[in-house]
Amino acid sequence: MAPDSNPPPIRIGVLAGEPIRLAGLSTVFEEAPEPGKPQLMPVVGTLEELLGNADLDYLVVDFNSSVEGLKTLETVKQSRPGMRQIVIGPERDDALVLDAITAGARAYLDSSADPHTVRMAIDIVVSGSIWAPRRLLSRLIDRLLRVPGGGSGGPGVLQLTVRERQVLDLILLARSNREIAEELGIEERTVKAHVGRLMRKTGAENRIELSIRALNRRSVQAPIEDSAEQESA
Protein backbone atom coordinates (compact mmCIF):
# COMPACT_ATOMS: atom_id res chain seq x y z
CA MET A 1 0.00 0.00 0.00
CA ALA A 2 1.36 3.42 -0.97
CA PRO A 3 2.18 5.71 1.95
CA ASP A 4 -0.21 8.59 2.68
CA SER A 5 1.22 11.68 0.99
CA ASN A 6 -1.09 14.17 2.69
CA PRO A 7 0.44 16.33 5.43
CA PRO A 8 -0.85 16.19 9.02
CA PRO A 9 -4.33 17.68 9.57
CA ILE A 10 -4.70 21.32 10.56
CA ARG A 11 -7.02 22.27 13.40
CA ILE A 12 -9.18 25.33 12.65
CA GLY A 13 -11.07 27.18 15.37
CA VAL A 14 -14.67 28.06 14.49
CA LEU A 15 -16.43 30.94 16.24
CA ALA A 16 -20.13 31.30 15.49
CA GLY A 17 -22.88 32.20 17.93
CA GLU A 18 -25.81 30.47 16.26
CA PRO A 19 -26.23 26.68 15.91
CA ILE A 20 -27.57 27.03 12.36
CA ARG A 21 -24.46 28.96 11.36
CA LEU A 22 -22.21 26.35 12.97
CA ALA A 23 -24.03 23.63 11.06
CA GLY A 24 -23.49 25.48 7.80
CA LEU A 25 -19.80 26.06 8.46
CA SER A 26 -19.29 22.40 9.34
CA THR A 27 -19.88 21.45 5.70
CA VAL A 28 -16.62 23.20 4.82
CA PHE A 29 -14.70 20.55 6.71
CA GLU A 30 -16.55 17.62 5.16
CA GLU A 31 -14.89 18.14 1.78
CA ALA A 32 -11.96 15.81 1.21
CA PRO A 33 -8.66 17.67 0.66
CA GLU A 34 -6.90 17.64 -2.68
CA PRO A 35 -3.82 15.42 -2.93
CA GLY A 36 -0.95 16.89 -0.96
CA LYS A 37 -3.17 19.23 1.08
CA PRO A 38 -3.99 18.71 4.77
CA GLN A 39 -7.36 17.73 6.15
CA LEU A 40 -9.00 20.56 8.09
CA MET A 41 -10.36 19.69 11.51
CA PRO A 42 -12.88 22.10 13.11
CA VAL A 43 -12.65 23.04 16.77
CA VAL A 44 -15.76 24.79 18.09
CA GLY A 45 -15.78 26.86 21.26
CA THR A 46 -16.13 30.26 22.85
CA LEU A 47 -13.60 32.96 22.02
CA GLU A 48 -11.87 32.43 25.36
CA GLU A 49 -11.65 28.67 24.81
CA LEU A 50 -10.28 29.03 21.28
CA LEU A 51 -7.71 31.64 22.26
CA GLY A 52 -6.55 29.39 25.07
CA ASN A 53 -6.03 26.42 22.74
CA ALA A 54 -2.34 26.40 21.87
CA ASP A 55 -2.94 23.91 19.05
CA LEU A 56 -4.92 26.44 17.02
CA ASP A 57 -3.19 28.77 14.58
CA TYR A 58 -6.27 29.55 12.47
CA LEU A 59 -9.70 30.87 13.36
CA VAL A 60 -12.90 31.22 11.32
CA VAL A 61 -15.03 34.10 12.64
CA ASP A 62 -18.66 34.36 11.56
CA PHE A 63 -19.67 38.02 11.64
CA ASN A 64 -23.27 37.12 10.82
CA SER A 65 -23.87 35.55 14.23
CA SER A 66 -21.54 37.69 16.33
CA VAL A 67 -22.37 41.05 17.86
CA GLU A 68 -18.71 41.75 18.54
CA GLY A 69 -17.55 41.90 14.91
CA LEU A 70 -14.33 43.86 14.54
CA LYS A 71 -13.82 43.89 18.29
CA THR A 72 -13.34 40.11 18.13
CA LEU A 73 -10.60 40.49 15.52
CA GLU A 74 -8.80 43.08 17.61
CA THR A 75 -9.05 40.86 20.70
CA VAL A 76 -7.55 37.93 18.82
CA LYS A 77 -4.82 40.11 17.32
CA GLN A 78 -3.79 41.39 20.76
CA SER A 79 -4.05 38.04 22.56
CA ARG A 80 -2.74 35.73 19.80
CA PRO A 81 -1.00 37.88 17.17
CA GLY A 82 0.17 34.81 15.28
CA MET A 83 -3.34 33.41 14.84
CA ARG A 84 -4.63 33.87 11.28
CA GLN A 85 -8.29 34.80 11.04
CA ILE A 86 -10.80 34.08 8.30
CA VAL A 87 -13.95 36.20 8.37
CA ILE A 88 -17.33 35.27 6.90
CA GLY A 89 -19.59 38.32 6.79
CA PRO A 90 -22.18 40.42 4.98
CA GLU A 91 -21.98 40.74 1.21
CA ARG A 92 -20.84 43.81 -0.73
CA ASP A 93 -19.80 45.73 2.37
CA ASP A 94 -16.49 47.03 1.05
CA ALA A 95 -15.79 49.20 4.08
CA LEU A 96 -16.23 46.22 6.41
CA VAL A 97 -13.91 44.07 4.28
CA LEU A 98 -11.16 46.68 4.46
CA ASP A 99 -11.69 47.23 8.18
CA ALA A 100 -11.68 43.48 8.88
CA ILE A 101 -8.39 42.82 7.11
CA THR A 102 -6.81 45.90 8.64
CA ALA A 103 -7.95 44.62 12.03
CA GLY A 104 -6.12 41.34 11.50
CA ALA A 105 -8.19 39.08 9.22
CA ARG A 106 -6.32 37.21 6.50
CA ALA A 107 -9.46 36.48 4.46
CA TYR A 108 -12.96 37.85 4.03
CA LEU A 109 -15.69 35.80 2.40
CA ASP A 110 -19.28 36.75 1.67
CA SER A 111 -21.96 34.77 3.48
CA SER A 112 -23.08 33.28 0.16
CA ALA A 113 -19.69 31.61 -0.43
CA ASP A 114 -20.06 27.88 -1.01
CA PRO A 115 -18.07 25.33 1.04
CA HIS A 116 -15.54 24.79 -1.77
CA THR A 117 -14.79 28.54 -1.95
CA VAL A 118 -14.39 28.72 1.82
CA ARG A 119 -11.99 25.76 1.67
CA MET A 120 -9.97 27.49 -1.06
CA ALA A 121 -9.75 30.66 1.02
CA ILE A 122 -8.55 28.72 4.06
CA ASP A 123 -5.90 26.99 1.93
CA ILE A 124 -4.72 30.40 0.71
CA VAL A 125 -4.46 31.68 4.28
CA VAL A 126 -2.61 28.54 5.39
CA SER A 127 -0.12 29.19 2.56
CA GLY A 128 0.63 32.61 4.08
CA SER A 129 -1.34 34.84 1.72
CA ILE A 130 -4.66 36.68 1.84
CA TRP A 131 -8.07 36.20 0.27
CA ALA A 132 -10.20 39.24 -0.49
CA PRO A 133 -12.55 40.43 -3.25
CA ARG A 134 -10.49 41.31 -6.32
CA ARG A 135 -12.41 44.55 -6.77
CA LEU A 136 -10.86 45.82 -3.52
CA LEU A 137 -7.27 44.80 -4.23
CA SER A 138 -5.87 48.27 -4.90
CA ARG A 139 -7.57 49.90 -1.92
CA LEU A 140 -6.69 46.99 0.32
CA ILE A 141 -2.99 47.00 -0.54
CA ASP A 142 -2.87 50.79 -0.14
CA ARG A 143 -4.22 50.44 3.37
CA LEU A 144 -2.05 47.46 4.33
CA LEU A 145 1.13 49.16 3.17
CA ARG A 146 0.35 52.56 4.62
CA VAL A 147 2.93 53.90 7.04
CA PRO A 148 1.22 55.30 10.17
CA GLY A 149 1.75 59.02 10.49
CA GLY A 150 2.85 59.55 6.92
CA GLY A 151 6.33 60.85 6.38
CA SER A 152 8.88 60.02 3.73
CA GLY A 153 11.39 57.70 5.20
CA GLY A 154 12.99 57.05 8.50
CA PRO A 155 14.38 54.09 10.37
CA GLY A 156 12.73 50.82 9.46
CA VAL A 157 10.77 52.30 6.56
CA LEU A 158 11.30 50.74 3.14
CA GLN A 159 10.55 52.15 -0.27
CA LEU A 160 9.30 49.93 -3.07
CA THR A 161 9.46 50.60 -6.79
CA VAL A 162 6.23 50.52 -8.76
CA ARG A 163 7.08 47.09 -10.17
CA GLU A 164 8.05 45.70 -6.76
CA ARG A 165 4.73 46.92 -5.46
CA GLN A 166 2.89 45.16 -8.30
CA VAL A 167 4.77 41.92 -7.65
CA LEU A 168 4.05 42.15 -3.93
CA ASP A 169 0.34 42.72 -4.61
CA LEU A 170 0.22 39.43 -6.51
CA ILE A 171 2.34 37.53 -3.99
CA LEU A 172 -0.22 38.48 -1.35
CA LEU A 173 -2.85 36.85 -3.57
CA ALA A 174 -0.79 33.63 -3.66
CA ARG A 175 0.19 33.95 -7.32
CA SER A 176 3.16 31.89 -8.52
CA ASN A 177 6.12 33.48 -10.29
CA ARG A 178 4.78 32.17 -13.60
CA GLU A 179 1.33 33.65 -12.97
CA ILE A 180 2.84 36.98 -11.93
CA ALA A 181 4.96 37.06 -15.08
CA GLU A 182 1.92 36.40 -17.27
CA GLU A 183 -0.20 39.01 -15.53
CA LEU A 184 2.46 41.72 -15.67
CA GLY A 185 3.74 40.82 -19.13
CA ILE A 186 7.33 40.24 -18.05
CA GLU A 187 9.64 37.24 -17.95
CA GLU A 188 9.59 34.82 -15.05
CA ARG A 189 13.28 35.44 -14.34
CA THR A 190 12.44 39.13 -13.91
CA VAL A 191 9.77 38.24 -11.38
CA LYS A 192 12.30 36.11 -9.49
CA ALA A 193 14.67 39.07 -9.39
CA HIS A 194 11.95 41.32 -7.95
CA VAL A 195 11.01 38.71 -5.36
CA GLY A 196 14.65 38.44 -4.36
CA ARG A 197 14.90 42.21 -3.92
CA LEU A 198 11.69 42.26 -1.87
CA MET A 199 13.01 39.58 0.45
CA ARG A 200 16.34 41.38 0.85
CA LYS A 201 14.58 44.68 1.61
CA THR A 202 12.27 43.13 4.20
CA GLY A 203 14.72 40.61 5.61
CA ALA A 204 12.31 37.79 4.79
CA GLU A 205 13.70 34.33 4.13
CA ASN A 206 10.79 33.03 2.04
CA ARG A 207 7.55 34.09 0.35
CA ILE A 208 5.38 33.27 3.35
CA GLU A 209 7.49 35.42 5.66
CA LEU A 210 7.48 38.15 3.00
CA SER A 211 3.67 38.08 2.91
CA ILE A 212 3.39 38.19 6.67
CA ARG A 213 5.78 41.13 6.95
CA ALA A 214 3.87 43.02 4.27
CA LEU A 215 0.59 42.29 6.02
CA ASN A 216 1.97 43.84 9.19
CA ARG A 217 1.79 47.03 7.06
CA ARG A 218 4.42 48.93 9.03
CA SER A 219 7.54 48.10 7.03
CA VAL A 220 6.87 49.66 3.63
CA GLN A 221 5.55 52.87 2.18
CA ALA A 222 4.23 54.21 -1.10
CA PRO A 223 6.05 53.00 -4.21
CA ILE A 224 8.74 55.01 -5.98
CA GLU A 225 9.28 55.10 -9.71
CA ASP A 226 11.34 52.38 -11.41
CA SER A 227 13.61 54.97 -12.95
CA ALA A 228 16.77 52.91 -12.70
CA GLU A 229 15.32 49.50 -13.49
CA GLN A 230 15.20 47.75 -16.82
CA GLU A 231 12.34 45.31 -17.33
CA SER A 232 12.58 42.27 -19.57
CA ALA A 233 9.43 42.07 -21.65
C-alpha positions as CSV (number, residue, x, y, z in Angstrom):
1,M,0.0,0.0,0.0
2,A,1.4,3.4,-1.0
3,P,2.2,5.7,2.0
4,D,-0.2,8.6,2.7
5,S,1.2,11.7,1.0
6,N,-1.1,14.2,2.7
7,P,0.4,16.3,5.4
8,P,-0.9,16.2,9.0
9,P,-4.3,17.7,9.6
10,I,-4.7,21.3,10.6
11,R,-7.0,22.3,13.4
12,I,-9.2,25.3,12.7
13,G,-11.1,27.2,15.4
14,V,-14.7,28.1,14.5
15,L,-16.4,30.9,16.2
16,A,-20.1,31.3,15.5
17,G,-22.9,32.2,17.9
18,E,-25.8,30.5,16.3
19,P,-26.2,26.7,15.9
20,I,-27.6,27.0,12.4
21,R,-24.5,29.0,11.4
22,L,-22.2,26.3,13.0
23,A,-24.0,23.6,11.1
24,G,-23.5,25.5,7.8
25,L,-19.8,26.1,8.5
26,S,-19.3,22.4,9.3
27,T,-19.9,21.5,5.7
28,V,-16.6,23.2,4.8
29,F,-14.7,20.6,6.7
30,E,-16.6,17.6,5.2
31,E,-14.9,18.1,1.8
32,A,-12.0,15.8,1.2
33,P,-8.7,17.7,0.7
34,E,-6.9,17.6,-2.7
35,P,-3.8,15.4,-2.9
36,G,-1.0,16.9,-1.0
37,K,-3.2,19.2,1.1
38,P,-4.0,18.7,4.8
39,Q,-7.4,17.7,6.2
40,L,-9.0,20.6,8.1
41,M,-10.4,19.7,11.5
42,P,-12.9,22.1,13.1
43,V,-12.7,23.0,16.8
44,V,-15.8,24.8,18.1
45,G,-15.8,26.9,21.3
46,T,-16.1,30.3,22.9
47,L,-13.6,33.0,22.0
48,E,-11.9,32.4,25.4
49,E,-11.6,28.7,24.8
50,L,-10.3,29.0,21.3
51,L,-7.7,31.6,22.3
52,G,-6.6,29.4,25.1
53,N,-6.0,26.4,22.7
54,A,-2.3,26.4,21.9
55,D,-2.9,23.9,19.1
56,L,-4.9,26.4,17.0
57,D,-3.2,28.8,14.6
58,Y,-6.3,29.5,12.5
59,L,-9.7,30.9,13.4
60,V,-12.9,31.2,11.3
61,V,-15.0,34.1,12.6
62,D,-18.7,34.4,11.6
63,F,-19.7,38.0,11.6
64,N,-23.3,37.1,10.8
65,S,-23.9,35.6,14.2
66,S,-21.5,37.7,16.3
67,V,-22.4,41.0,17.9
68,E,-18.7,41.8,18.5
69,G,-17.6,41.9,14.9
70,L,-14.3,43.9,14.5
71,K,-13.8,43.9,18.3
72,T,-13.3,40.1,18.1
73,L,-10.6,40.5,15.5
74,E,-8.8,43.1,17.6
75,T,-9.0,40.9,20.7
76,V,-7.5,37.9,18.8
77,K,-4.8,40.1,17.3
78,Q,-3.8,41.4,20.8
79,S,-4.0,38.0,22.6
80,R,-2.7,35.7,19.8
81,P,-1.0,37.9,17.2
82,G,0.2,34.8,15.3
83,M,-3.3,33.4,14.8
84,R,-4.6,33.9,11.3
85,Q,-8.3,34.8,11.0
86,I,-10.8,34.1,8.3
87,V,-14.0,36.2,8.4
88,I,-17.3,35.3,6.9
89,G,-19.6,38.3,6.8
90,P,-22.2,40.4,5.0
91,E,-22.0,40.7,1.2
92,R,-20.8,43.8,-0.7
93,D,-19.8,45.7,2.4
94,D,-16.5,47.0,1.0
95,A,-15.8,49.2,4.1
96,L,-16.2,46.2,6.4
97,V,-13.9,44.1,4.3
98,L,-11.2,46.7,4.5
99,D,-11.7,47.2,8.2
100,A,-11.7,43.5,8.9
101,I,-8.4,42.8,7.1
102,T,-6.8,45.9,8.6
103,A,-7.9,44.6,12.0
104,G,-6.1,41.3,11.5
105,A,-8.2,39.1,9.2
106,R,-6.3,37.2,6.5
107,A,-9.5,36.5,4.5
108,Y,-13.0,37.8,4.0
109,L,-15.7,35.8,2.4
110,D,-19.3,36.8,1.7
111,S,-22.0,34.8,3.5
112,S,-23.1,33.3,0.2
113,A,-19.7,31.6,-0.4
114,D,-20.1,27.9,-1.0
115,P,-18.1,25.3,1.0
116,H,-15.5,24.8,-1.8
117,T,-14.8,28.5,-1.9
118,V,-14.4,28.7,1.8
119,R,-12.0,25.8,1.7
120,M,-10.0,27.5,-1.1
121,A,-9.8,30.7,1.0
122,I,-8.6,28.7,4.1
123,D,-5.9,27.0,1.9
124,I,-4.7,30.4,0.7
125,V,-4.5,31.7,4.3
126,V,-2.6,28.5,5.4
127,S,-0.1,29.2,2.6
128,G,0.6,32.6,4.1
129,S,-1.3,34.8,1.7
130,I,-4.7,36.7,1.8
131,W,-8.1,36.2,0.3
132,A,-10.2,39.2,-0.5
133,P,-12.5,40.4,-3.2
134,R,-10.5,41.3,-6.3
135,R,-12.4,44.6,-6.8
136,L,-10.9,45.8,-3.5
137,L,-7.3,44.8,-4.2
138,S,-5.9,48.3,-4.9
139,R,-7.6,49.9,-1.9
140,L,-6.7,47.0,0.3
141,I,-3.0,47.0,-0.5
142,D,-2.9,50.8,-0.1
143,R,-4.2,50.4,3.4
144,L,-2.1,47.5,4.3
145,L,1.1,49.2,3.2
146,R,0.3,52.6,4.6
147,V,2.9,53.9,7.0
148,P,1.2,55.3,10.2
149,G,1.7,59.0,10.5
150,G,2.8,59.5,6.9
151,G,6.3,60.9,6.4
152,S,8.9,60.0,3.7
153,G,11.4,57.7,5.2
154,G,13.0,57.1,8.5
155,P,14.4,54.1,10.4
156,G,12.7,50.8,9.5
157,V,10.8,52.3,6.6
158,L,11.3,50.7,3.1
159,Q,10.5,52.1,-0.3
160,L,9.3,49.9,-3.1
161,T,9.5,50.6,-6.8
162,V,6.2,50.5,-8.8
163,R,7.1,47.1,-10.2
164,E,8.1,45.7,-6.8
165,R,4.7,46.9,-5.5
166,Q,2.9,45.2,-8.3
167,V,4.8,41.9,-7.7
168,L,4.1,42.1,-3.9
169,D,0.3,42.7,-4.6
170,L,0.2,39.4,-6.5
171,I,2.3,37.5,-4.0
172,L,-0.2,38.5,-1.4
173,L,-2.8,36.9,-3.6
174,A,-0.8,33.6,-3.7
175,R,0.2,33.9,-7.3
176,S,3.2,31.9,-8.5
177,N,6.1,33.5,-10.3
178,R,4.8,32.2,-13.6
179,E,1.3,33.6,-13.0
180,I,2.8,37.0,-11.9
181,A,5.0,37.1,-15.1
182,E,1.9,36.4,-17.3
183,E,-0.2,39.0,-15.5
184,L,2.5,41.7,-15.7
185,G,3.7,40.8,-19.1
186,I,7.3,40.2,-18.1
187,E,9.6,37.2,-17.9
188,E,9.6,34.8,-15.0
189,R,13.3,35.4,-14.3
190,T,12.4,39.1,-13.9
191,V,9.8,38.2,-11.4
192,K,12.3,36.1,-9.5
193,A,14.7,39.1,-9.4
194,H,12.0,41.3,-7.9
195,V,11.0,38.7,-5.4
196,G,14.7,38.4,-4.4
197,R,14.9,42.2,-3.9
198,L,11.7,42.3,-1.9
199,M,13.0,39.6,0.4
200,R,16.3,41.4,0.9
201,K,14.6,44.7,1.6
202,T,12.3,43.1,4.2
203,G,14.7,40.6,5.6
204,A,12.3,37.8,4.8
205,E,13.7,34.3,4.1
206,N,10.8,33.0,2.0
207,R,7.6,34.1,0.3
208,I,5.4,33.3,3.4
209,E,7.5,35.4,5.7
210,L,7.5,38.1,3.0
211,S,3.7,38.1,2.9
212,I,3.4,38.2,6.7
213,R,5.8,41.1,7.0
214,A,3.9,43.0,4.3
215,L,0.6,42.3,6.0
216,N,2.0,43.8,9.2
217,R,1.8,47.0,7.1
218,R,4.4,48.9,9.0
219,S,7.5,48.1,7.0
220,V,6.9,49.7,3.6
221,Q,5.6,52.9,2.2
222,A,4.2,54.2,-1.1
223,P,6.0,53.0,-4.2
224,I,8.7,55.0,-6.0
225,E,9.3,55.1,-9.7
226,D,11.3,52.4,-11.4
227,S,13.6,55.0,-12.9
228,A,16.8,52.9,-12.7
229,E,15.3,49.5,-13.5
230,Q,15.2,47.7,-16.8
231,E,12.3,45.3,-17.3
232,S,12.6,42.3,-19.6
233,A,9.4,42.1,-21.6
